[in-house]
């Protein structure tokens, strides 16, 4: 079930904000990855950031 509270978000803005927060800072991206996956990786040099743009 999808609930819409009358809020329309600008997807371009959300994407830009996400890239700014996690695309430029490998430490923040690794922290996000660990939080989502329940892992505890610490070496940011092992992290490879990939862009999903076509």
C-alpha positions, 0 to 999 in steps of 0.5 A: 500500500502506498500512502501519499500525504500530499507531498510531491518531492523533486526527485532530481533534488533528492538525487543531487542531495544523496550524491552530495552526502554519499558520493563524495565522502567514501567514509559516509558511503561506507557507513551507510553501506554498513548500516543498510547491510548490518556489516562492519567494514572499516577500510574505505580504500576497499570501497568502489563507488559506481554510478548507475547512470546509463 
